[in-house]
Amino acid sequence: MQPGRGLACIIFAACAPGLPHTPPLPNNATLASTLGPVTAVLDSAIAAGAAPGAVLAVSIKGQRFIYGTGHRGVHDSARPGGQTLYDMASLTKVIALTTLSMMAVEDGKLDLDAPVVHYLPDFARGTGPKTLVTVRDLLLHDSGLPAGRALWRET
């Protein structure tokens, strides 16, 4: 298998619609007590505002533990759990884009300090000094560009 292809398969599999039609298995009490300190850290991070909510899932030698904390979203106060579906788009950059970018840097095909317009001339269209934004700026969320767009409203 070519490098990156396995990663793409994992990402696409994670984005598959729906859940298996199997009932959730009960948590293992021993594993739950062992992971108490981990769930405390997760609770603390959510309380500090790191994310609205999170789910920890651990399986060791057939023993299963799933723990949800916080809430599912801004407009959904339900506690997340083992059946919660997350939008995998937020992981695309961390898992795929960053990995592929570093492979391109290693191969000499991408310069992190080059302006984005060097690779994408149309990037400079629009407002603001986008000609100064580098690839590194984009990867570090340090470009000064708006945080996001409500694309669902535009399509």
C-alpha positions as CSV (number, residue, x, y, z in Angstrom):
1,M,0.0,0.0,0.0
2,Q,1.3,3.5,-0.9
3,P,2.0,5.9,1.9
4,G,-1.0,8.1,2.6
5,R,-3.4,5.6,1.0
6,G,-4.0,3.8,4.3
7,L,-4.6,7.1,6.0
8,A,-7.1,8.1,3.4
9,C,-8.9,4.8,3.9
10,I,-9.1,5.4,7.7
11,I,-10.5,8.9,7.2
12,F,-13.1,7.7,4.7
13,A,-14.1,4.8,6.9
14,A,-14.5,7.2,9.8
15,C,-16.8,9.4,7.7
16,A,-19.0,6.5,6.7
17,P,-22.7,7.3,7.3
18,G,-24.6,5.7,10.2
19,L,-23.6,3.5,13.0
20,P,-23.5,-0.3,13.2
21,H,-26.8,-1.7,14.3
22,T,-25.4,-3.4,17.4
23,P,-26.3,-2.4,20.9
24,P,-23.6,-0.8,22.9
25,L,-21.6,-3.1,25.2
26,P,-21.6,-2.3,28.9
27,N,-18.4,-0.6,30.3
28,N,-16.0,-2.7,32.2
29,A,-15.9,-1.6,35.9
30,T,-12.2,-2.5,36.4
31,L,-11.2,-0.5,33.3
32,A,-13.4,2.4,34.4
33,S,-11.7,2.6,37.8
34,T,-8.2,2.4,36.2
35,L,-9.1,5.2,33.8
36,G,-10.5,7.5,36.6
37,P,-7.6,9.9,36.4
38,V,-7.9,10.1,32.6
39,T,-11.6,11.0,32.8
40,A,-10.8,13.6,35.5
41,V,-8.3,15.3,33.1
42,L,-10.9,15.1,30.3
43,D,-13.6,16.6,32.5
44,S,-11.1,19.4,33.6
45,A,-10.2,20.2,29.9
46,I,-13.9,20.5,28.9
47,A,-14.7,22.6,32.0
48,A,-11.8,24.9,31.0
49,G,-13.4,25.4,27.6
50,A,-11.1,23.2,25.4
51,A,-14.2,21.9,23.6
52,P,-17.9,21.6,24.2
53,G,-17.6,17.9,24.9
54,A,-15.5,14.8,24.2
55,V,-15.7,11.1,24.2
56,L,-13.0,8.7,25.4
57,A,-13.1,5.2,24.1
58,V,-10.6,2.5,25.3
59,S,-10.5,-1.2,24.5
60,I,-7.9,-3.4,26.1
61,K,-7.9,-7.2,25.5
62,G,-11.6,-7.2,24.8
63,Q,-12.5,-5.0,27.8
64,R,-14.3,-1.8,26.8
65,F,-14.7,1.6,28.4
66,I,-16.5,4.6,26.9
67,Y,-16.8,7.9,28.7
68,G,-18.5,11.1,27.5
69,T,-18.2,14.5,29.1
70,G,-19.6,18.0,28.5
71,H,-22.2,18.4,25.8
72,R,-22.6,17.6,22.1
73,G,-22.6,21.1,20.8
74,V,-23.5,24.8,21.2
75,H,-27.2,24.0,20.6
76,D,-27.3,20.5,21.9
77,S,-26.8,20.1,25.7
78,A,-27.0,16.3,25.6
79,R,-23.9,14.5,27.0
80,P,-21.9,12.8,24.2
81,G,-21.3,9.1,24.4
82,G,-20.4,6.0,22.4
83,Q,-23.2,6.6,19.9
84,T,-22.2,10.3,19.3
85,L,-21.2,11.1,15.7
86,Y,-18.6,13.8,15.2
87,D,-17.9,15.8,12.1
88,M,-14.5,14.4,10.9
89,A,-13.8,17.5,8.9
90,S,-12.1,19.1,11.9
91,L,-9.6,16.2,11.9
92,T,-8.8,16.5,8.2
93,K,-6.1,19.2,8.7
94,V,-4.4,17.5,11.7
95,I,-4.4,14.0,10.3
96,A,-4.2,14.4,6.5
97,L,-3.2,17.9,5.5
98,T,-0.4,18.3,8.1
99,T,1.0,14.8,7.3
100,L,0.9,15.3,3.6
101,S,2.4,18.8,3.9
102,M,5.4,17.5,5.9
103,M,5.9,14.8,3.3
104,A,6.0,17.5,0.6
105,V,8.4,19.6,2.7
106,E,10.6,16.5,3.1
107,D,10.5,15.9,-0.7
108,G,11.4,19.5,-1.4
109,K,8.1,20.2,-3.0
110,L,6.7,22.6,-0.4
111,D,8.4,25.6,1.4
112,L,6.5,26.4,4.6
113,D,7.8,30.0,4.5
114,A,6.8,30.7,0.9
115,P,3.7,32.9,0.3
116,V,0.6,30.9,-0.4
117,V,0.2,32.8,-3.7
118,H,3.4,31.1,-4.9
119,Y,1.4,27.8,-5.1
120,L,-2.1,29.3,-5.5
121,P,-2.1,32.6,-7.4
122,D,-5.8,33.0,-7.0
123,F,-5.4,33.1,-3.2
124,A,-4.6,36.8,-3.4
125,R,-8.1,37.7,-4.7
126,G,-10.5,39.4,-2.3
127,T,-9.7,41.7,0.5
128,G,-6.7,42.1,2.8
129,P,-3.0,41.6,2.4
130,K,-3.2,37.9,1.5
131,T,-0.1,38.1,-0.7
132,L,1.9,38.1,2.6
133,V,0.3,34.9,4.1
134,T,2.7,32.0,4.1
135,V,1.9,28.2,4.1
136,R,3.2,28.1,7.7
137,D,0.8,30.9,8.6
138,L,-2.1,28.8,7.4
139,L,-1.0,25.6,9.1
140,L,-0.5,27.5,12.4
141,H,-3.9,29.4,12.1
142,D,-1.8,32.6,12.2
143,S,-2.7,34.2,8.9
144,G,-5.0,36.9,10.2
145,L,-7.8,35.5,7.9
146,P,-11.3,35.1,9.3
147,A,-11.8,31.9,11.4
148,G,-14.4,30.5,9.1
149,R,-17.3,30.9,6.7
150,A,-20.8,29.7,7.0
151,L,-20.5,27.7,3.7
152,W,-23.8,25.9,4.4
153,R,-25.5,29.2,3.9
154,E,-23.7,29.9,0.6
155,T,-24.4,26.6,-1.2
